[in-house]
Amino acid sequence: MPTTVLIVDDDERIRAAVRLVLEDEGYEVIEAADAERALEEFQSQNPDIVIVDLVLPNMTGFECCRQIRATSAVPIVVVSARTDTHDVVAGLEAGADDYVTKPFEPKELTARIRALLRRANLAQASNTSVIMHGLDIRTDEGMVLKEGAEVPLTRTEFRLLCELADHAGKVVTRENLLEKVWGYDWFGDGRLVDAHVRRLRTKIETNPTEPEIVVTVRGLGYKLAL
């Protein structure tokens, strides 16, 4: 069956342009002009990936992301003319996996979609469980337990934690994380990594403001402390 993409944007011209590009790539496209309609389409159509504009009538793209993320780990891409770091980070913390700023090149958008879908469907090659800092990281099951209770991580957060755990005690640069976790090389942005690390810390650290598990190495990247 073809991969289904839900586009949420109140600009009909943008929806039409994105639809043409995606259909040319073989995707099946669903459109919504506002968040309420998008949530209805999401429930009924169960798309494989969602593209959401931040500025929508009645309900913001941030809230749309939060409501989708509350029930699903589906990949979400924020598309917005806003380039301010605060807006970008807010979109990611609302549950988005990536963002693309307008105007954008169609090839960039499709490349990002392919990368997100590739890692969303990537089967875990190993059959291991890593235990550290009170966390039970079960790579084969795609889950993390803390004190016996499952930690509700998104796919991106889980893969980020696994990548850091694979190199525990060693610094992993933002560039390497973008390549390994997001599958990006030339078009990645370090803010993606920083925002997801912040979100991950709120779920696994005792005190996220003074992290002891995922540690920042200033000017370089992050490491999982031993």
C-alpha positions in Angstrom: 0.0 0.0 0.0 1.2 3.6 -0.7 2.6 5.7 2.1 0.0 8.2 3.3 0.9 11.8 4.1 -1.4 14.2 5.9 -0.8 17.9 5.0 -2.2 20.5 7.4 -2.0 24.0 6.1 -4.6 26.8 5.6 -3.0 28.0 2.4 -4.6 26.1 -0.5 -1.7 27.0 -2.8 0.9 25.5 -0.5 -1.2 22.3 0.0 -1.6 22.0 -3.8 2.1 22.5 -4.4 3.1 20.0 -1.7 0.5 17.5 -3.0 1.9 17.6 -6.5 5.5 17.0 -5.3 4.5 14.1 -3.0 2.2 12.4 -5.4 5.0 12.6 -8.0 7.1 10.7 -5.4 4.3 8.0 -5.1 2.8 9.1 -1.8 -1.0 9.2 -1.2 -1.9 12.6 0.2 -4.7 13.8 2.6 -5.3 17.5 3.0 -6.7 19.5 5.9 -7.1 23.3 6.1 -7.3 23.5 9.9 -6.3 21.5 12.9 -9.8 20.3 13.8 -10.2 18.7 10.4 -6.7 17.4 10.6 -7.4 15.5 13.8 -10.5 14.0 12.3 -8.6 12.9 9.2 -5.8 11.5 11.4 -8.2 9.4 13.4 -10.1 8.1 10.3 -7.2 7.7 7.8 -4.3 6.8 10.1 -1.6 8.4 8.0 2.1 7.3 8.0 3.4 10.9 8.4 2.0 14.3 9.2 3.1 17.7 7.9 1.8 20.6 10.0 1.9 24.4 9.6 2.3 26.2 12.9 -0.1 29.1 12.0 -3.6 27.6 11.7 -7.1 29.0 12.3 -8.9 28.3 15.6 -6.2 25.9 16.9 -2.5 26.3 16.5 -0.1 23.8 14.9 1.5 23.4 18.3 -1.7 22.1 19.8 -2.4 19.9 16.8 1.0 18.3 17.3 0.4 17.8 21.0 -2.9 16.1 20.4 -1.5 13.8 17.8 1.5 13.0 19.9 -0.7 12.1 22.9 -2.0 9.1 21.1 0.6 8.2 18.4 4.3 8.1 17.6 3.7 8.9 13.9 6.5 11.1 12.5 5.5 14.8 12.4 7.1 17.5 10.4 6.5 21.2 11.2 6.4 23.5 8.2 6.4 27.2 9.0 7.6 30.6 7.9 8.7 31.2 11.5 12.4 30.9 11.8 12.8 32.2 15.4 14.6 29.6 17.6 11.8 29.9 20.2 9.2 28.9 17.7 11.3 26.1 16.3 12.0 24.6 19.7 8.4 25.0 20.8 7.3 23.1 17.8 9.7 20.3 18.5 8.7 20.2 22.2 5.1 20.0 21.2 6.0 16.6 19.6 7.3 17.3 16.1 10.3 15.3 14.9 11.5 17.9 12.5 10.8 21.3 11.0 11.1 22.9 7.6 11.1 26.6 7.1 9.1 28.3 4.3 10.0 28.8 1.5 11.5 25.4 1.1 12.8 23.3 -1.8 10.5 20.4 -2.6 13.4 18.0 -2.8 14.4 19.0 0.7 11.0 18.2 2.1 10.8 14.9 0.3 14.3 14.0 1.5 13.3 14.7 5.1 10.1 12.7 4.7 12.1 9.7 3.4 14.6 10.0 6.2 11.9 10.1 8.9 10.0 7.2 7.4 13.1 5.1 7.0 14.1 5.3 10.6 10.4 5.0 11.7 10.3 1.6 9.9 13.8 0.6 10.8 13.8 -2.8 12.4 16.0 -3.2 15.5 19.0 -5.3 14.4 20.1 -6.1 17.9 18.3 -8.1 20.6 19.8 -6.5 23.7 18.9 -4.8 26.9 21.1 -2.1 28.4 20.7 -1.2 32.1 22.2 2.0 33.5 21.2 4.9 35.7 18.1 3.0 36.7 17.0 2.8 33.1 16.3 -0.5 31.3 16.8 0.3 27.6 15.3 -2.6 25.6 16.4 -2.1 22.1 14.6 -5.1 20.8 11.3 -4.0 22.2 11.7 -0.3 21.5 11.0 0.6 25.0 12.6 2.1 28.2 11.7 1.2 31.7 12.5 3.4 34.8 12.0 1.7 38.1 9.9 -0.9 36.4 7.5 1.6 34.7 7.6 2.3 31.0 8.9 5.8 30.0 6.7 7.2 27.2 9.4 8.1 24.6 8.7 9.0 21.0 10.6 7.1 18.3 13.1 9.9 18.0 13.7 10.2 21.7 14.2 6.4 21.9 16.7 6.3 19.0 18.5 9.3 20.5 18.9 7.6 23.8 20.0 4.3 22.2 22.7 6.2 20.1 24.0 7.8 23.2 23.9 4.5 25.1 25.9 2.8 22.3 28.7 5.4 23.0 28.2 5.7 26.7 30.9 7.8 28.3 32.0 9.2 25.0 31.0 12.5 23.4 28.7 12.3 20.4 28.6 15.5 18.3 25.4 17.1 17.2 26.4 16.3 13.6 26.8 12.6 14.3 23.5 12.5 16.1 21.8 14.2 13.1 23.2 11.6 10.8 22.6 8.5 13.0 19.2 9.4 14.6 17.6 11.6 11.9 19.4 10.2 8.9 20.4 13.8 7.9 23.8 14.9 6.6 23.8 18.2 4.7 20.5 19.7 5.8 20.3 19.0 9.5 20.1 21.7 12.2 21.6 21.3 15.7 18.5 22.8 17.2 16.7 19.6 16.4 19.2 17.7 18.7 19.1 20.3 21.5 15.3 20.3 21.6 15.0 16.6 21.7 17.7 16.3 24.4 15.7 18.7 26.5 12.5 16.7 26.0 14.3 13.4 26.7 15.8 14.8 30.0 12.3 15.7 31.3 11.4 12.0 31.0 14.5 10.3 32.3 16.3 12.7 34.6 15.5 13.1 38.3 16.2 16.9 37.9 16.2 17.9 34.2 17.7 21.3 35.0 20.8 19.5 36.5 21.1 16.4 34.3 23.2 13.5 35.4 22.4 11.0 32.7 22.6 13.0 29.4 25.4 15.5 29.9 26.2 18.4 27.7 29.8 18.7 26.6 30.0 22.4 25.8 31.0 23.2 22.2 31.0 19.5 21.2 27.7 17.7 21.8 26.3 15.2 24.4 27.3 12.0 26.2 25.6 9.5 28.3 27.4 9.4 31.6 28.8 6.2 32.9 
